[in-house]
Amino acid sequence: MGLRLHVDGDCVRGNVTFDDRHEGAPGIVHGGAIATVLDDTLGLLLVVLGTPAVTANLSVDYRAPALLQTEMIVERWLEQRVDRKLHLRADLSIDGQPVAQARALFLAVEVAHFEKGGRTLLPNWADWGPSL
Ligand SMILES: CCCCCCCCCCCC(=O)SCCNC(=O)CCNC(=O)[C@H](O)C(C)(C)COP(=O)(O)OP(=O)(O)OC[C@H]1O[C@@H](n2cnc3c(N)ncnc32)[C@H](O)[C@@H]1OP(=O)(O)O
């Protein structure tokens, strides 16, 4: 998808362009692909926040057709944290017009949570994200 990301304070911004592999309705990005990008890129925000966490709940409002081959802006930020509960937002827009808006509840976990996946993990959570 050519996702490019940068950190701006506590907000992570990026650009993404979907192509024909992500088509749902003719010429329009599949909603599942949009939800995947919004959820997955929240992972980078967690690295910025320094908090290992996983998605417990994700809801997406689809506000306008997401056109293929069109550069979009993705922005993610922390709205509120209450104990282990992280209330996160992720927005997708084209030329300042909202395309999709996600609200997610992430629950903080120990890094050991990810050992269930059977992969060898980097010991330092800060190293899990790409260098920005
Ligand atoms: C590029 C960088 C890469 C590095 C980035 C690497 C991270 C990438 C993450 C990417 C995002 C993903 O796709 S993660 C993959 C998809 N998600 C998952 O696999 C998560 C699967 N679910 C779980 O493992 C579990 O259910 C947990 C950990 C989420 C919660 O289990 P738990 O720890 O036992 O907590 P539990 O007692 O159930 O709940 C604690 C509190 O949260 C509330 N709670 C729990 N679930 C929910 C829910 N769905 N909706 C509302 N509230 C909930 C409970 O009512 C309770 O509230 P109260 O009574 O305390 O008030």
The ligand as an SDF file (V2000), in Angstrom:
LIG
                    3D

 61 63  0  0  0  0  0  0  0  0999 V2000
    4.6670   -1.3370   13.6450 C   0  0  0  0  0  0  0  0  0  0  0  0
    4.7460   -1.7450   15.0780 C   0  0  0  0  0  0  0  0  0  0  0  0
    4.4620   -3.2000   15.2670 C   0  0  0  0  0  0  0  0  0  0  0  0
    4.3380   -3.5740   16.7040 C   0  0  0  0  0  0  0  0  0  0  0  0
    2.9320   -3.5580   17.1270 C   0  0  0  0  0  0  0  0  0  0  0  0
    2.5120   -4.8310   17.7480 C   0  0  0  0  0  0  0  0  0  0  0  0
    1.0890   -4.7090   18.2800 C   0  0  0  0  0  0  0  0  0  0  0  0
    0.1610   -4.6730   17.1380 C   0  0  0  0  0  0  0  0  0  0  0  0
   -1.2590   -4.7140   17.5630 C   0  0  0  0  0  0  0  0  0  0  0  0
   -2.0940   -4.6880   16.3220 C   0  0  0  0  0  0  0  0  0  0  0  0
   -3.5230   -4.7660   16.6520 C   0  0  0  0  0  0  0  0  0  0  0  0
   -4.0290   -6.1660   16.5660 C   0  0  0  0  0  0  0  0  0  0  0  0
   -4.4080   -6.6020   15.5420 O   0  0  0  0  0  0  0  0  0  0  0  0
   -4.0580   -7.1190   17.9530 S   0  0  0  0  0  0  0  0  0  0  0  0
   -4.7560   -8.6150   17.3920 C   0  0  0  0  0  0  0  0  0  0  0  0
   -6.2910   -8.6530   17.5620 C   0  0  0  0  0  0  0  0  0  0  0  0
   -6.6180   -8.6580   18.9650 N   0  0  0  0  0  0  0  0  0  0  0  0
   -6.3180   -9.6820   19.7660 C   0  0  0  0  0  0  0  0  0  0  0  0
   -5.7230  -10.6800   19.4000 O   0  0  0  0  0  0  0  0  0  0  0  0
   -6.8020   -9.5820   21.1870 C   0  0  0  0  0  0  0  0  0  0  0  0
   -7.4530  -10.8730   21.6280 C   0  0  0  0  0  0  0  0  0  0  0  0
   -8.0390  -10.6980   22.9730 N   0  0  0  0  0  0  0  0  0  0  0  0
   -7.2790  -10.8690   24.0680 C   0  0  0  0  0  0  0  0  0  0  0  0
   -6.0930  -11.2990   24.0150 O   0  0  0  0  0  0  0  0  0  0  0  0
   -7.9140  -10.5250   25.3790 C   0  0  0  0  0  0  0  0  0  0  0  0
   -9.3170  -10.5300   25.2670 O   0  0  0  0  0  0  0  0  0  0  0  0
   -7.4750   -9.1420   25.8880 C   0  0  0  0  0  0  0  0  0  0  0  0
   -5.9500   -9.1070   26.1540 C   0  0  0  0  0  0  0  0  0  0  0  0
   -7.8240   -8.0060   24.8900 C   0  0  0  0  0  0  0  0  0  0  0  0
   -8.2510   -8.8380   27.2010 C   0  0  0  0  0  0  0  0  0  0  0  0
   -8.1170   -9.9170   28.0460 O   0  0  0  0  0  0  0  0  0  0  0  0
   -7.7430   -9.6720   29.5770 P   0  0  0  0  0  0  0  0  0  0  0  0
   -6.3790   -9.0980   29.6690 O   0  0  0  0  0  0  0  0  0  0  0  0
   -8.0110  -10.9660   30.2770 O   0  0  0  0  0  0  0  0  0  0  0  0
   -8.7280   -8.5380   30.0440 O   0  0  0  0  0  0  0  0  0  0  0  0
  -10.2540   -8.6640   30.5500 P   0  0  0  0  0  0  0  0  0  0  0  0
  -10.1870   -8.9720   32.0110 O   0  0  0  0  0  0  0  0  0  0  0  0
  -11.0370   -9.5380   29.6710 O   0  0  0  0  0  0  0  0  0  0  0  0
  -10.7790   -7.1770   30.3500 O   0  0  0  0  0  0  0  0  0  0  0  0
  -10.1610   -6.0900   31.0120 C   0  0  0  0  0  0  0  0  0  0  0  0
  -11.1300   -4.9330   30.9620 C   0  0  0  0  0  0  0  0  0  0  0  0
  -11.3520   -4.5920   29.5840 O   0  0  0  0  0  0  0  0  0  0  0  0
  -12.7470   -4.7480   29.2550 C   0  0  0  0  0  0  0  0  0  0  0  0
  -12.8440   -5.3150   27.9190 N   0  0  0  0  0  0  0  0  0  0  0  0
  -12.2420   -6.4130   27.4150 C   0  0  0  0  0  0  0  0  0  0  0  0
  -12.5540   -6.6280   26.1300 N   0  0  0  0  0  0  0  0  0  0  0  0
  -13.4270   -5.6380   25.7970 C   0  0  0  0  0  0  0  0  0  0  0  0
  -14.1530   -5.3090   24.6010 C   0  0  0  0  0  0  0  0  0  0  0  0
  -14.0190   -6.0140   23.4850 N   0  0  0  0  0  0  0  0  0  0  0  0
  -14.9370   -4.2210   24.6190 N   0  0  0  0  0  0  0  0  0  0  0  0
  -15.0850   -3.4610   25.7520 C   0  0  0  0  0  0  0  0  0  0  0  0
  -14.4290   -3.7280   26.9050 N   0  0  0  0  0  0  0  0  0  0  0  0
  -13.6190   -4.8050   26.9380 C   0  0  0  0  0  0  0  0  0  0  0  0
  -13.2850   -5.6910   30.3130 C   0  0  0  0  0  0  0  0  0  0  0  0
  -14.6770   -5.4910   30.5150 O   0  0  0  0  0  0  0  0  0  0  0  0
  -12.4880   -5.2400   31.5360 C   0  0  0  0  0  0  0  0  0  0  0  0
  -13.0250   -4.0400   32.0220 O   0  0  0  0  0  0  0  0  0  0  0  0
  -13.0850   -3.6770   33.5880 P   0  0  0  0  0  0  0  0  0  0  0  0
  -13.9300   -4.7380   34.2250 O   0  0  0  0  0  0  0  0  0  0  0  0
  -11.6490   -3.7380   34.0740 O   0  0  0  0  0  0  0  0  0  0  0  0
  -13.6410   -2.3030   33.6240 O   0  0  0  0  0  0  0  0  0  0  0  0
  1  2  1  0
  2  3  1  0
  3  4  1  0
  4  5  1  0
  5  6  1  0
  6  7  1  0
  7  8  1  0
  8  9  1  0
  9 10  1  0
 10 11  1  0
 11 12  1  0
 12 13  2  0
 12 14  1  0
 14 15  1  0
 15 16  1  0
 16 17  1  0
 17 18  1  0
 18 19  2  0
 18 20  1  0
 20 21  1  0
 21 22  1  0
 22 23  1  0
 23 24  2  0
 23 25  1  0
 25 26  1  0
 25 27  1  0
 27 28  1  0
 27 29  1  0
 27 30  1  0
 30 31  1  0
 31 32  1  0
 32 33  2  0
 32 34  1  0
 32 35  1  0
 35 36  1  0
 36 37  2  0
 36 38  1  0
 36 39  1  0
 39 40  1  0
 40 41  1  0
 41 42  1  0
 41 56  1  0
 42 43  1  0
 43 44  1  0
 43 54  1  0
 44 45  1  0
 44 53  1  0
 45 46  2  0
 46 47  1  0
 47 48  1  0
 47 53  2  0
 48 49  1  0
 48 50  2  0
 50 51  1  0
 51 52  2  0
 52 53  1  0
 54 55  1  0
 54 56  1  0
 56 57  1  0
 57 58  1  0
 58 59  2  0
 58 60  1  0
 58 61  1  0
M  END
$$$$
